[in-house]
Amino acid sequence: MSVFMDILTTAGLIIIAVLLFELIIFFHEGGHFLTAKLSGIKVNEFALGMGPKLFSFKRKETVYSLRLFPIGGFCAMEGEDEDSTNPHAFNNAKIYKRMLVIIAGALMNIILGLIFMGILLAPNPYFTTTTVSDFSPKAYSANSGLEIGDKVLSVDGYKVNNSMDLSYALSTVKVSEVEGDSLQIYKQDCCNALYDAYAELVRNGKITTDEQNSEAFNSIAESAYVINDATDNKSAYKALQLGVEDLSRIVPNESITVSAIEVKETRQRFRTTLEVERNGEKLTLENVDFFTYTTAEDSTPKLAVDFYLEAKDNNFINLCAETGSQTVSVVRMVYDSLFGLIKGGYGFNDLSGPVGIATVTVEMAQEGLKSGFGDAVKNILYIMMIITVNLGIVNMLPFPALDGGRFVFLLIEAIFRKPVPRKFEAIVNAIGLGLLLLLIAVITFKDVFKLFV
């Protein structure tokens, strides 16, 4: 019965994902359709899906159809790809109307992204800001100049407007080898040693009550602040020892000792430059470290955010502001990723096609299922929000066969007051489409190959 329910649940999630994807296509093509209709341009067919027709009907001049494969859709306008003498054809419409029709699809994708984002954010009890409210006891950033009350404005030059920007900016920070004998690193190791002593007591069951655990944690957090203020290695280590003594008083009859801090020539750290606002003034904090760790299963260094952020209430005004702000953040992330791809920051393996996207969607849905069906749907909705924003932006890139490429031809026509020859435009678009299909085929092969490796 459990296996049967798992199959039904998975099937339900797949159907939801497909419907949401088709909703994205519907909004995109619907943008072209509505703008064309409002501009007096004849639409021959509006189709959802690709391939053979499942059913269709005609209303006035337009055929509305549902097709077999839920992988796209189209809005076929009279005179879009060929010359037409019809006065309501696309090619005979005023240039500004054609431009509006072309960009409407991308605009509707962004609007749908806003809707998805609002749905995702609405249940949140609060929103996190970019202002530091506290540090974990072993916070590397606290040893690097960051302070409580600092409002993060940028990370390595990437402007931060909200917590999503901050998370994305930190995810792009690269690990590096830094000098291991600096006071900054030594204080980090002292805080680690103090926290490890506490964690060992928890693991061994020596801390028996919630009250005792809270007292012990607060104690090491306070000692960590003293370590952070140390001006040399000796005073940092003395603060560590005093912290251990305080811990021993909270957990009597337990022998707690810490070894001397080992000084190494180099350490791996996620180190960056932060611009913050502190007491109304902008400051630049260089060489700020973030907690760097590895696991037994994976020796690759990973970054953990080692501070807490202030929260603000989820009310109507804040919800609208966060919805807009975080949608803009997704747009910025897409553009930043595209520029990163062009500059070589990302490789071929970082690209994903339909199979890769489907795989990620299934993985996130399965992860969400661990806590409930609703969380699985929420994860799918998040992926779809990313996809619709991506579609809106990528489709407006000035590449042949994309809406952006068509817009470039219209821009040339507007500047020179003469349309680009249809034959030349058709050849360029055909070449662009062929290259896109080839790229999709190669990426799909790569994604399928990864499934079996």
C-alpha positions in Angstrom: 0.0 0.0 0.0 2.9 2.3 0.9 4.5 1.7 -2.5 1.2 2.4 -4.3 0.8 5.6 -2.4 4.3 6.7 -3.3 3.6 6.0 -6.9 0.4 8.1 -6.7 2.1 10.9 -4.9 5.0 11.0 -7.5 2.5 10.9 -10.3 0.5 13.7 -8.7 3.7 15.8 -8.4 4.6 15.2 -12.0 1.2 16.3 -13.2 1.4 19.4 -11.0 4.9 20.2 -12.5 3.6 19.7 -16.1 0.6 21.9 -15.5 2.7 24.6 -14.0 5.1 24.4 -16.9 2.2 24.7 -19.4 1.0 27.6 -17.4 4.3 29.3 -18.0 4.0 28.7 -21.7 0.4 29.8 -21.6 1.4 33.1 -20.0 4.2 33.6 -22.5 2.2 32.9 -25.6 -0.8 34.6 -24.1 1.2 37.8 -23.9 1.9 37.7 -27.6 -1.8 36.7 -28.3 -3.4 39.5 -26.2 -1.1 42.2 -27.4 -1.6 41.1 -31.0 -5.4 41.1 -30.6 -5.3 44.5 -28.9 -3.1 45.8 -31.8 -5.5 44.5 -34.5 -3.2 41.8 -35.7 -4.7 38.6 -37.0 -3.9 35.4 -35.0 -4.3 32.3 -37.1 -3.8 29.8 -34.2 -3.2 29.8 -30.5 -1.8 26.4 -29.4 -0.9 24.9 -26.1 1.5 22.0 -26.4 3.3 20.7 -29.5 2.7 17.9 -32.0 -0.6 16.4 -33.2 -3.8 18.2 -32.2 -5.8 16.5 -29.4 -8.7 18.9 -30.1 -9.4 22.3 -31.4 -12.1 24.9 -32.1 -12.3 28.0 -34.1 -13.7 31.3 -32.9 -13.9 34.1 -35.3 -10.5 34.1 -37.2 -8.4 32.1 -34.6 -8.1 28.4 -34.1 -7.5 27.4 -30.5 -5.9 24.0 -30.1 -4.5 21.6 -27.4 -1.7 19.5 -28.7 -0.3 16.1 -27.6 3.1 17.0 -26.1 3.1 19.4 -23.1 6.5 20.9 -24.1 5.6 24.3 -25.4 3.1 26.2 -27.4 2.8 28.9 -30.0 0.9 32.0 -31.2 0.9 31.9 -35.0 0.2 35.4 -36.4 -0.7 36.2 -40.0 2.4 37.6 -41.7 4.8 36.8 -38.9 7.2 34.6 -40.9 6.1 35.5 -44.4 4.8 38.6 -46.3 1.0 39.0 -46.4 -1.2 41.4 -48.1 -3.8 41.2 -45.3 -4.0 44.7 -43.7 -4.3 43.0 -40.3 -1.1 40.9 -40.8 1.8 41.2 -38.4 4.1 42.5 -41.1 1.7 45.3 -42.0 1.3 46.6 -38.4 3.0 49.7 -37.2 6.5 49.1 -35.9 5.8 50.0 -32.3 2.9 47.5 -32.2 5.1 44.7 -33.5 7.7 45.6 -30.9 5.1 45.4 -28.1 3.8 42.1 -29.4 7.4 40.7 -29.4 8.3 41.8 -25.8 4.9 40.9 -24.4 5.7 37.3 -23.9 8.8 38.0 -21.8 6.9 40.6 -19.8 4.1 38.1 -19.0 6.8 35.6 -17.8 8.1 38.2 -15.4 4.6 38.9 -14.2 4.0 35.2 -13.6 7.3 35.1 -11.7 5.9 37.8 -9.5 2.7 35.8 -8.9 4.6 32.7 -8.1 7.0 34.6 -5.8 4.0 36.1 -3.9 2.5 32.7 -3.4 5.7 31.4 -2.1 6.3 34.3 0.3 2.7 34.7 1.6 2.8 31.9 4.2 6.1 33.1 5.8 5.6 34.4 9.3 8.3 37.0 8.8 11.0 38.1 6.3 14.7 38.3 7.0 16.5 41.5 6.3 20.2 42.1 5.6 21.1 43.5 9.1 23.2 41.3 11.4 21.4 40.6 14.7 23.8 38.0 16.2 26.6 35.5 15.6 27.0 31.8 16.2 29.7 31.0 18.8 32.2 30.0 16.2 31.5 32.8 13.7 34.5 33.5 11.5 32.9 36.7 10.2 32.7 38.1 13.8 36.5 37.6 13.9 36.9 39.4 10.6 35.3 42.8 11.4 31.6 42.2 11.0 29.5 43.5 13.9 26.0 43.2 15.2 23.8 46.0 13.6 25.8 46.0 10.4 23.6 46.2 7.3 25.2 44.3 4.4 25.2 46.4 1.2 27.3 44.4 -1.1 29.4 41.2 -1.3 32.5 41.4 -3.6 30.8 44.3 -5.4 27.5 42.4 -5.9 24.8 44.8 -4.6 22.6 43.3 -1.8 19.0 44.5 -1.5 17.5 41.5 0.4 18.3 38.2 1.9 18.0 36.4 -1.4 20.7 38.7 -2.9 22.9 38.0 0.2 22.5 34.2 -0.1 23.3 34.3 -3.8 26.3 36.5 -3.4 27.7 34.3 -0.7 27.2 31.2 -2.8 29.4 32.7 -5.5 32.4 33.3 -3.1 35.3 31.1 -4.0 37.4 29.3 -1.4 41.1 30.3 -1.2 44.3 29.6 0.7 45.0 32.3 3.3 47.7 32.9 5.8 47.1 30.5 8.7 49.2 32.3 11.4 47.2 35.5 11.5 45.4 36.6 14.7 42.1 36.5 12.7 42.6 32.7 12.0 43.9 32.1 15.5 40.7 33.6 17.1 38.6 31.5 14.8 40.3 28.4 16.0 39.8 29.4 19.6 36.1 29.8 19.0 36.0 26.5 17.3 37.7 24.8 20.2 35.3 26.3 22.7 32.3 25.3 20.6 33.7 21.8 20.1 34.0 21.4 23.9 30.3 22.3 24.3 29.3 20.0 21.4 31.2 17.1 22.9 29.2 17.5 26.2 26.0 17.5 24.2 26.9 14.4 22.2 27.9 12.5 25.4 24.7 13.4 27.2 26.5 15.4 29.9 24.1 18.3 29.4 20.9 16.8 30.6 18.2 19.6 30.6 17.1 22.3 28.2 17.8 25.0 30.8 21.4 23.6 31.3 21.9 23.5 27.5 20.6 27.1 27.1 22.9 28.3 29.9 25.9 26.5 28.4 25.3 27.8 24.9 24.9 31.3 26.1 28.0 31.0 28.1 30.2 30.0 25.1 28.5 32.6 23.0 29.6 35.3 25.5 33.1 33.9 25.7 33.3 33.9 21.9 32.6 37.7 21.9 35.6 38.1 24.4 37.8 36.0 22.1 36.7 38.2 19.1 37.9 41.3 20.9 41.3 39.8 21.7 44.3 41.9 20.4 46.8 39.0 20.3 47.0 35.2 20.4 47.8 35.1 24.1 44.7 37.0 25.2 42.6 35.0 22.8 43.7 31.7 24.3 43.2 33.1 27.8 39.6 34.0 26.9 39.2 30.4 25.6 40.4 29.0 28.9 38.1 31.2 30.9 35.2 30.1 28.6 36.1 26.5 29.4 36.1 27.3 33.1 32.6 28.8 32.8 31.4 25.7 31.0 32.9 23.5 33.7 30.9 25.4 36.4 27.7 24.8 34.4 28.5 21.1 33.9 30.1 20.1 37.3 32.0 16.9 37.7 33.1 16.9 34.1 36.8 17.4 33.1 36.9 19.8 30.2 40.2 20.6 28.7 41.4 22.2 25.4 44.7 21.7 23.7 47.0 24.4 22.5 45.8 26.0 19.3 47.8 24.6 16.3 49.2 27.3 14.1 49.4 26.4 10.4 51.0 28.2 7.5 47.8 28.2 5.4 44.1 27.6 5.8 41.3 27.3 3.4 38.7 30.0 3.8 35.8 31.6 2.0 37.1 35.2 2.2 35.4 38.2 0.6 35.0 42.0 0.8 31.8 43.4 2.3 30.4 46.8 2.2 28.2 47.5 5.2 26.2 50.4 6.7 27.2 50.9 10.4 25.7 53.7 12.5 24.6 55.5 9.3 28.1 55.3 7.7 29.2 53.1 4.8 32.3 51.0 5.6 34.3 48.5 3.5 35.4 45.4 5.4 38.1 43.5 3.6 39.2 39.9 4.1 36.0 38.8 5.9 35.9 35.1 6.4 32.9 32.8 6.6 32.7 29.6 8.4 34.4 27.0 6.3 33.9 23.2 6.8 34.2 19.8 5.2 32.4 16.5 5.9 33.5 12.9 6.3 31.8 12.1 3.0 33.1 15.1 1.1 36.4 16.9 1.6 35.4 19.8 -0.6 35.3 23.0 1.5 31.8 24.4 2.0 30.6 27.8 3.3 28.1 28.2 6.1 26.5 31.5 7.0 27.7 32.1 10.6 25.5 35.0 11.6 21.8 35.7 12.1 19.7 38.4 10.5 17.1 40.7 11.8 13.5 39.9 10.9 10.5 42.0 9.8 6.8 41.2 10.0 4.9 39.7 7.1 2.2 42.3 6.5 0.6 43.3 3.2 3.1 46.2 2.5 6.2 44.1 3.4 4.8 41.1 1.3 4.4 43.3 -1.7 7.8 44.9 -1.3 9.5 41.5 -0.8 7.7 40.0 -3.7 8.9 42.7 -6.0 12.4 42.9 -4.5 13.0 39.1 -4.6 11.7 38.8 -8.1 14.1 41.4 -9.2 16.8 39.4 -7.4 16.0 36.4 -9.5 16.2 38.5 -12.6 19.6 39.7 -11.5 20.7 36.2 -10.7 19.8 35.0 -14.2 21.7 37.9 -15.8 24.7 37.3 -13.5 24.7 33.7 -14.4 24.6 34.5 -18.1 27.5 36.9 -17.8 29.4 34.3 -15.7 28.8 31.7 -18.5 30.2 34.1 -21.1 33.2 35.0 -18.9 34.0 31.3 -18.2 32.8 31.3 -14.7 30.5 28.3 -15.5 31.3 25.3 -17.7 29.3 23.1 -20.0 28.5 20.7 -17.1 26.7 23.6 -15.4 24.1 23.9 -18.2 20.9 21.9 -18.0 18.2 21.1 -20.6 14.7 19.7 -20.3 16.0 16.4 -18.8 18.3 18.2 -16.3 15.5 20.5 -15.2 13.1 17.6 -14.8 15.7 15.8 -12.7 16.2 18.7 -10.4 12.4 19.2 -10.1 11.9 15.6 -9.1 14.8 15.8 -6.6 13.5 18.9 -5.0 10.0 17.5 -4.9 11.3 14.3 -3.2 13.2 16.4 -0.7 10.0 18.4 0.0 8.1 15.1 0.5 10.2 14.3 3.5 8.3 17.0 5.4 5.0 16.8 3.5 3.2 17.0 0.2 2.7 20.8 0.5 6.4 21.4 0.8 7.0 19.2 -2.3 4.5 21.4 -4.2 6.2 24.5 -2.8 9.6 23.3 -4.1 8.2 22.6 -7.5 6.6 26.1 -7.6 10.0 27.6 -6.7 11.6 25.8 -9.6 8.8 27.0 -11.9 9.3 30.5 -10.7 13.0 30.3 -11.6 12.0 28.8 -15.0 9.5 31.5 -15.9 11.9 34.3 -15.1 14.7 32.5 -17.0 12.4 32.1 -20.0 11.4 35.7 -20.0 15.0 36.9 -19.9 16.7 34.3 -22.1 14.0 34.6 -24.8 14.8 38.3 -25.1 18.5 37.8 -25.7 19.5 39.2 -29.1 19.9 35.8 -30.7 18.3 34.6 -34.0 15.0 32.6 -33.6 14.4 34.0 -30.1 12.1 37.0 -29.5 15.1 39.1 -28.7 16.5 38.3 -32.2 13.2 39.3 -33.8 13.2 42.5 -31.8 16.7 43.3 -33.1 15.4 43.1 -36.7 12.5 45.4 -35.8 14.9 47.8 -34.2 17.0 47.8 -37.4 13.8 48.5 -39.3 12.9 51.4 -37.0 16.3 53.0 -37.3 16.7 52.6 -41.1 13.0 52.9 -41.8 13.2 49.9 -44.0 12.5 46.2 -43.1 15.2 43.6 -43.3 14.6 41.4 -46.3 12.3 38.5 -45.4 14.6 36.0 -47.0 17.6 37.1 -45.1 15.7 37.2 -41.8 14.3 33.7 -42.5 17.8 32.3 -43.2 19.3 33.9 -40.0 16.4 32.7 -37.9 16.7 29.2 -39.4 20.5 29.1 -38.6 19.8 30.3 -35.1 17.1 27.8 -34.5 19.3 25.0 -35.8 22.1 26.1 -33.4 19.6 26.2 -30.5 18.2 22.8 -31.3 21.8 21.4 -31.6 22.7 22.9 -28.2 19.6 21.5 -26.6 20.3 18.1 -28.1 23.9 18.1 -26.8 22.8 19.2 -23.3 20.0 16.7 -23.2 22.5 13.9 -24.1 24.7 15.1 -21.3 21.9 15.2 -18.9 20.7 11.7 -19.9 24.3 10.4 -19.6 24.6 11.8 -16.1 21.5 9.8 -15.1 23.3 6.5 -15.8 26.8 7.4 -14.5 
